[in-house]
Amino acid sequence: MLPGDESFNDVAVQASTLIPVAGSYAISIFADLLQGDSFHPDTVTANFGGLARLVNSFVVADVAPSEIGFSLTQGTNDPRQGTKTLVAGADVKTKLMLSPVVNAIVQGELIYKNAGHKDSLGVFTTENRMGFYAFTDFRFQAHYNAGVCTNNTSRHSMRLKPTGESNRL
């Protein structure tokens, strides 16, 4: 669901900070300014993108380290057409100690994508996709692991006529 080849492989500048909070909580904030090549690798002009992430780390019942995070990225989808892509996500992760030698990492993420596209006639299409994944990783004796993963995505589109024409759906 990410722009480009489903990942960011881009030149960027990052700023981050850790904000300690009372008790066993900590908030991390990350912000990146991306060169934008992940959004449009076939162009030579720079059309910057951005990435932001907020993570709240905490410990549940003094035994289960956990975190809840939110991510947002936006960038130019097609520099020639001026269309943009926005991806937002919310995730949760925890580590459960099942015994002295076995633990499980459980995590899941909900992802939303809104991408604009224009065809050669100037018809603007908005692609809205939403998906999720859930993952459990069991670790045994710190040397072995087994995992289970599931994911699902759905896609909805809306077509709009060029400026000046009727936009009937």
Secondary structure, DSSP 4 states (H G I P E B T S, - for coil): --HHHHS----EEEEEEEEEETTTEEEEEEEEEE-STTT-TT--S---EEEEEEEEEEEETTTEEEEEEEEEEEEEEETTTTEEEEEEEEEEEEEEE-SSSEEEEEEEEEEEEEEEEE-TT--EEEEEEEEEEEEEEEEETTTEEEEEEEEEEEEEEEEEPPTTS----
